[in-house]
Each structure stands twice: as structure tokens, then as C-alpha cells.
Amino acid sequence: MKPAPFAYHRPSSLSEAIALLLRYDGEAKVLAGGQSLMPVVNMRLARPAALIDLEGVPDLNGIRVDGDRVVFGAMTRHVSVERAPEVRTHLPILARAMSYVGHLAIRSRGTIGGSLAHADPAAELPALAALLDGQFTLSGPNGERALGWSDFFLSYLTTALEPAEILTSISFAIPPPRTRWSFREVARRHGDYALVGIGALTRLAPDDTLEDARIALFGVGPTPVRLHDAERALRGQRPDAAAFAGIAAEAGRSLDPDSDVHASAGYRRDVARTLIARVLAETTEHAA
Ligand SMILES: Cc1cc2nc3c(=O)[nH]c(=O)nc-3n(C[C@H](O)[C@H](O)[C@H](O)COP(=O)(O)OP(=O)(O)OC[C@H]3O[C@@H](n4cnc5c(N)ncnc54)[C@H](O)[C@@H]3O)c2cc1C
């Protein structure tokens, strides 16, 4: 497939990149790893007048710990996120989730900012942002603004980014000590986008009741879904398979997934119910 003609720009600063976006007045696209953008451009599903390549913009790449958060430059490659010692130490669930993103060749080019800006509802990273209190920094003609994950993801492939804004960094909260985690997804083949996926964090009190629980699902709606009601219901409970099954059944009823060529809504709801009970059991099994 051949793309429609487009101009290519490789700005060397953030302000230059933003000025280019302004100049094209919504007709240009930011190019990060190109793993989602180039297929749609090559298939002429998108016909941007220009691509603004962020590769030459300094300070958009890197990972650092800042207090109780890990901060990622938007251009940090998936593979760097997956392998970073900061991630393996403080956010092991993120390292695990990254291993499900496409294949190594895709993870070697794709970026954390690109995945989050693309906002595919079946993608792992938006759900991890929901689970780990993701905070987004956006830069545009009027300066910088910060958004929490629930304000950033608006709908299918739609975020709060304005046409001349660039996502520059994302931070995830480091879970408190004693937090246990589990991540699972069901896909047709390894490397495919998930039909349904889930991440969960739990923390047990000294008396082995649940002090805290967080659950985020993907593939079950237009944006990642946090199960706040289930999380509240879990607090104070003893980890117990029957209790988890009850909470999973109730949570499943609250979901409203879509049917598509890959799976029916009913199938997705059934998978979600099963995964909720399974990951909760996995996070707490040492106490069972
Ligand atoms: C075969 C295949 C399988 C895949 N499987 C998975 C999978 O299982 N899970 C998954 O999550 N992903 C999957 N992907 C997608 C992959 O993770 C992409 O890397 C990711 O979706 C987009 O990141 P990118 O850096 O390539 O962004 P690009 O493709 O360059 O950009 C994607 C979109 O985000 C915008 N954008 C990018 N960066 C910024 C920024 N900093 N600020 C503002 N806008 C920005 C672009 O303008 C574009 O609209 C797959 C891709 C392929 C080709």
C-alpha cells in the first residue's frame, strides 16, 4: 500500500513541533513509533497533510523515579519500559503487561506516549494508566497542562489532546509496600490486541483481610474501566474464592462491552467475570 502524499518535518525542539502543528491547523499528525499511525496512513484510512516526527525533539525519552511515582518521557520505547530496572523494581505489573504488546519488533519502535495518545480500548497501557493513577503532561501553544487518566481518555481512539498539543510525559504511582499484583489477558494469538484484559492490585492487612484492591479492565468499553464498586466491596473482606466469584459476577453485570468481528459482548462479559475472579485469587493466594 502507498500513502497519499504528505510533508515530513523533523523538528529539533518542542516549541518548533507545536508551531508546526499550529501551522497545519489540525491537518498534521505527530509521528512517534509509527506502529499504529503508518498502517492507517499506508492504507489511506488517514491522509494527514504532514507528519511531525518527534524523534529529534530532546528530553522526550527516558525513565526516572520521582518520589512515589515513575515518570516516562512520551517517546520512551515499549521495550525500554519493559526492561527498565525502575519498572521491574517499582511497577512489575507494567513490565509484565508490556510483554503482551504486539511483538518485539513492534515494541522496539512503539512508544509509551504513542500507545496512550492512540487510546485503543483493547490496548494494555491505557488500562495500566487507570490502575496506577496515570498522570499525563500535555504541551501546547498555551503552555503545559496536567490531566489524570480519567480526563485524558474520552472514547474509542479519542483523548483530551487538542490538535496542536503533544503528550510529553506520563507518570504512574508506585503501589505501597506489600501490594501484590496480577495481570492477564485473553487474545486470539499472543501479540494480538486483547479481546479482554485485566490488571489487579491488592494489599492485605496484618489480619489477612483486604486493606485495598484496585482492578482495571480493557477491551470491555470505549475507554479503560476501573471497577470502583467492586474495589469498595472487597475492602475489609477475607480473600476467599466464593467472595471473589460473587464480586466478579456482580462486576460482570455492570460491564457493557461491544460485539465485533472478534467476539460477542456476551463472550467478553463472561471472560471478564472469569478473569476478575482469577486475578483476585492470584494476588491473594499466599494468604488463602
Ligand atoms: C501487528 C501489531 C500488533 C500490535 N499489537 C498491540 C497490542 O497487543 N497492544 C497494544 O497496546 N498495541 C499494539 N500495537 C500498537 C503498538 O503498541 C503501537 O506502538 C502503539 O499503538 C502506538 O505507538 P507509536 O509510538 O507507534 O505511535 P504512532 O503510531 O506513531 O502514533 C499513534 C497515534 O498517536 C499520536 N501520537 C503519538 N505520540 C504522540 C505524542 N507524544 N503526543 C501526541 N500524539 C501522539 C499519533 O499522531 C497517532 O495518532 C500493535 C501494532 C501492530 C502493528
The ligand as an SDF file (V2000), in Angstrom:
LIG
                    3D

 53 58  0  0  0  0  0  0  0  0999 V2000
    0.8980   -6.0300   14.4000 C   0  0  0  0  0  0  0  0  0  0  0  0
    0.6960   -5.0590   15.5390 C   0  0  0  0  0  0  0  0  0  0  0  0
    0.2530   -5.5430   16.7530 C   0  0  0  0  0  0  0  0  0  0  0  0
    0.0690   -4.6660   17.8170 C   0  0  0  0  0  0  0  0  0  0  0  0
   -0.3870   -5.1640   19.0000 N   0  0  0  0  0  0  0  0  0  0  0  0
   -0.5830   -4.3270   20.0370 C   0  0  0  0  0  0  0  0  0  0  0  0
   -1.0490   -4.8110   21.2960 C   0  0  0  0  0  0  0  0  0  0  0  0
   -1.2640   -6.0160   21.5110 O   0  0  0  0  0  0  0  0  0  0  0  0
   -1.2520   -3.9020   22.2810 N   0  0  0  0  0  0  0  0  0  0  0  0
   -1.0180   -2.5640   22.0920 C   0  0  0  0  0  0  0  0  0  0  0  0
   -1.2220   -1.7840   23.0190 O   0  0  0  0  0  0  0  0  0  0  0  0
   -0.5690   -2.0970   20.9350 N   0  0  0  0  0  0  0  0  0  0  0  0
   -0.3480   -2.9350   19.9030 C   0  0  0  0  0  0  0  0  0  0  0  0
    0.1170   -2.4180   18.7240 N   0  0  0  0  0  0  0  0  0  0  0  0
    0.3120   -0.9630   18.5770 C   0  0  0  0  0  0  0  0  0  0  0  0
    1.6630   -0.5220   19.1200 C   0  0  0  0  0  0  0  0  0  0  0  0
    1.6890   -0.6900   20.5140 O   0  0  0  0  0  0  0  0  0  0  0  0
    1.9260    0.9480   18.8160 C   0  0  0  0  0  0  0  0  0  0  0  0
    3.2620    1.1550   19.0920 O   0  0  0  0  0  0  0  0  0  0  0  0
    1.1490    1.9990   19.5820 C   0  0  0  0  0  0  0  0  0  0  0  0
   -0.2110    1.8360   19.4640 O   0  0  0  0  0  0  0  0  0  0  0  0
    1.3930    3.3940   19.0420 C   0  0  0  0  0  0  0  0  0  0  0  0
    2.6500    3.8430   19.4390 O   0  0  0  0  0  0  0  0  0  0  0  0
    3.6240    4.5120   18.3980 P   0  0  0  0  0  0  0  0  0  0  0  0
    4.7220    5.0910   19.1800 O   0  0  0  0  0  0  0  0  0  0  0  0
    3.9550    3.5590   17.3280 O   0  0  0  0  0  0  0  0  0  0  0  0
    2.7030    5.7190   17.8570 O   0  0  0  0  0  0  0  0  0  0  0  0
    2.3710    6.2080   16.3860 P   0  0  0  0  0  0  0  0  0  0  0  0
    1.8530    5.0810   15.5800 O   0  0  0  0  0  0  0  0  0  0  0  0
    3.4950    6.9840   15.8390 O   0  0  0  0  0  0  0  0  0  0  0  0
    1.1790    7.2270   16.7480 O   0  0  0  0  0  0  0  0  0  0  0  0
   -0.0820    6.7500   17.1510 C   0  0  0  0  0  0  0  0  0  0  0  0
   -1.0390    7.9440   17.3140 C   0  0  0  0  0  0  0  0  0  0  0  0
   -0.6800    8.7040   18.4720 O   0  0  0  0  0  0  0  0  0  0  0  0
   -0.3160   10.0380   18.0940 C   0  0  0  0  0  0  0  0  0  0  0  0
    0.8370   10.3690   18.9270 N   0  0  0  0  0  0  0  0  0  0  0  0
    1.9510    9.6110   19.0980 C   0  0  0  0  0  0  0  0  0  0  0  0
    2.7620   10.1540   20.0170 N   0  0  0  0  0  0  0  0  0  0  0  0
    2.1690   11.2880   20.4250 C   0  0  0  0  0  0  0  0  0  0  0  0
    2.5160   12.2910   21.3920 C   0  0  0  0  0  0  0  0  0  0  0  0
    3.6480   12.2140   22.1180 N   0  0  0  0  0  0  0  0  0  0  0  0
    1.6730   13.3270   21.5680 N   0  0  0  0  0  0  0  0  0  0  0  0
    0.5240   13.4040   20.8500 C   0  0  0  0  0  0  0  0  0  0  0  0
    0.1170   12.4830   19.9450 N   0  0  0  0  0  0  0  0  0  0  0  0
    0.9380   11.4380   19.7460 C   0  0  0  0  0  0  0  0  0  0  0  0
   -0.0170    9.9870   16.5970 C   0  0  0  0  0  0  0  0  0  0  0  0
   -0.2510   11.2410   15.9760 O   0  0  0  0  0  0  0  0  0  0  0  0
   -1.0060    8.9280   16.1360 C   0  0  0  0  0  0  0  0  0  0  0  0
   -2.2930    9.4860   16.0090 O   0  0  0  0  0  0  0  0  0  0  0  0
    0.3260   -3.2700   17.6510 C   0  0  0  0  0  0  0  0  0  0  0  0
    0.8090   -2.7830   16.4300 C   0  0  0  0  0  0  0  0  0  0  0  0
    0.9850   -3.6590   15.3790 C   0  0  0  0  0  0  0  0  0  0  0  0
    1.4980   -3.1220   14.0760 C   0  0  0  0  0  0  0  0  0  0  0  0
  1  2  1  0
  2  3  1  0
  2 52  2  0
  3  4  2  0
  4  5  1  0
  4 50  1  0
  5  6  2  0
  6  7  1  0
  6 13  1  0
  7  8  2  0
  7  9  1  0
  9 10  1  0
 10 11  2  0
 10 12  1  0
 12 13  2  0
 13 14  1  0
 14 15  1  0
 14 50  1  0
 15 16  1  0
 16 17  1  0
 16 18  1  0
 18 19  1  0
 18 20  1  0
 20 21  1  0
 20 22  1  0
 22 23  1  0
 23 24  1  0
 24 25  2  0
 24 26  1  0
 24 27  1  0
 27 28  1  0
 28 29  2  0
 28 30  1  0
 28 31  1  0
 31 32  1  0
 32 33  1  0
 33 34  1  0
 33 48  1  0
 34 35  1  0
 35 36  1  0
 35 46  1  0
 36 37  1  0
 36 45  1  0
 37 38  2  0
 38 39  1  0
 39 40  1  0
 39 45  2  0
 40 41  1  0
 40 42  2  0
 42 43  1  0
 43 44  2  0
 44 45  1  0
 46 47  1  0
 46 48  1  0
 48 49  1  0
 50 51  2  0
 51 52  1  0
 52 53  1  0
M  END
$$$$
